[in-house]
Amino acid sequence: LLGVGLDVEVLRRRRHFRALPGLLQYLAALPPALVGMSLPSLRVRIDGDREGGSDTLEASTLLVAVTVGPSVGGGFLLSPDASPEDGHLDLFHVERLGLLEVARHLPSVLRGTQRESDRIHLRALRTARIESTDGTPFRFELDGELAEAGTSWIDVSVCPEALSILDMPPPETQRGRPR
């Protein structure tokens, strides 16, 4: 997961709620993050969608998340149709929403029933550039870890076969091999 916007603000505030379990930490940190954050103005240039096309999204942005699978953060189904095996990354992009609008959409994001709307965008992609429209640096997180410094752009891309995985049978099925 790569996150920009609300995700970063929630992670920054989450430490105040460490006594709570994972998803509840995030939900407890969400209201103060929404109230205290300034929204970055971002442009997301997408290439290689499922049809081989491209797209550009530009807005005052509440959240940009690029994922490999459907679920993030212990229960949020940002990209319900995502598959780690389809050769695409998946974008969840939310433009500026008010506190009540976030509360209205939150249950559908937890269930994975949200769909594209005029301010919520779901896209598959092979490559993308997330950039500040005015050059102002923004912070981001990778898999729950906050980046130390801001940047004015990030490139993401699919790298086919970049990770080799050895699929071995469980030890109890390996006859004659030490355990």
N, C-alpha and C positions, 0 to 999 in steps of 0.2 A: 504494500500500500504506500502510495505517495499522497500526502494530503497538504492542502494549502487553504488558509482561511480559518473557518470555524474549528476545524480539527486541531490546528495548532493552538488556538486559544483555549480550547477545552483541556488539552494536554498540559498546558501551562498552569491551569487552575486545579487540575485533578489531584495534585499532591495534598491539597487541603482536605480531601475526602478519602484518605487511604484506609480508614477503618471500614469502609464499605466494600462489598465485593465488586469485581470488574465493571459490569454493565451499570450498576448503580452509581459507581464513581463517576462514570461518564455523564449519566443523566443528572447527577447532582451538580456537576461542574458546568453543565450546559447553560442554565439561565444566567449566571454571572458572566460567562463568556459572551453570550449574545448581547448583553447590556454593555459590556466593557470594550468590545472590539471595534476597530475601524475597518471597514471593508475595503480590500484592495480592488483596484480596477484592473482586470486581467483580460488578456486575449489568449484563447486556446486555439491553436492551428492544428487541425487533425488531418492526417493522411492515412490512406489504406483502411477505410472503413470496410464493412462486410461486402459492400458492392464495389470496392476498389476506388471509391471517390474520396473527396476531401471536404472539409467544412471549417468554418471559423466561427467561434463563439466569442463575443466581446461584451463585457458587462461589469458593473459593480458586483463583486462575487462574494457570496456567503461561504461557499465551499467548492473546491475542486478536489476530487479524489480519483486516482488512477489505480485500478485493482487488477488482480489476476483471476480471482474467484469472486463468488457472489457476496460472501460475508466478511465483515471487518469488525473490529472493536468489540468482540464478544457478543455480537447479536444483531448488528445493523446489516441488513441485506441491501446495500447500496446498488448493486448491479445484479438483480435476481437472475438474469439470463446469462451471466458470465460463466465461462468454463476455462479452467487452466489448460485444457487440451485443445482449444480451438485456434491457437496461433494468433490471438488478439489480446490486447489489453482492453480494459473497460473503463470508460470515463463516466463519472457521476458529477455533474456540474449544476450548482444551484446559484441562481442570481439572487440579488437582494430580496430578502423576505423579512417581514416584521415578526415580532415575537409571537403573536397570535397565529400567523401563517405557519411558522415553524411548528408550533404546538399542534396545528391541524394536520400537518404532513408527517409528523414524527411517528404516529402509529403505523402508517402505511410503509414507512422506511424500515421499521422494526419487523414487519411481516413480509416485506419484499413485494408489496402490491402496488407500489408507486409506479406511475407511468409518466412518460414524457408529457410535459405541459409547456406553457409559454415561458416559464422560468425555471423549470427542472429539465435538464437535458441528459439523456443516456446515449452513449455512443461507444461502439467498438472501434479500435484503432490499431494500426501497426506502428505509427510514430506520431508524436505530438510535441509541440512546443508550447509551454505555458510561460507567458511573459507579461510583465507589467506594461500597461499602455502608456505610462508616463516615465518609465525608467526607475521608479521608486522601488527599492529592494523590498522583498517580502520574505517571510519565514516559511519554512516547510517542515514536514516530518516524514520520515521513512520508517514504516513498520513500528510506529509508536515512539520513535526516538526523534527528538527535536534537533534540527540542524543548528549548529552553533552560530552561524552567521546567515544573513539574508542574501538574496540574490535577485536580480531583475529578470531572470529567465531560467527555465529548466527544460531540457530535452529528455524525452522518454521514448524508448523504442523496444520492439520485440526483437530478441536475439535468438532465433531458432537453434535448438540443440546446444545452447551455451552451457547448460547444466547437465552433467552426466549423472545418472542415477543407477545404482546397482540394485537390482531386484533379486534378493536372495530368498530362498524358502526359509521358513522358520527352523530353528535348530533341531527341533524334535523330528523333522522330516529328512534331515541330512544324515543318512545311514553311514556309519563308519567314520564320521568326522568328530573330532573332539568338540565338546560343548563348552 
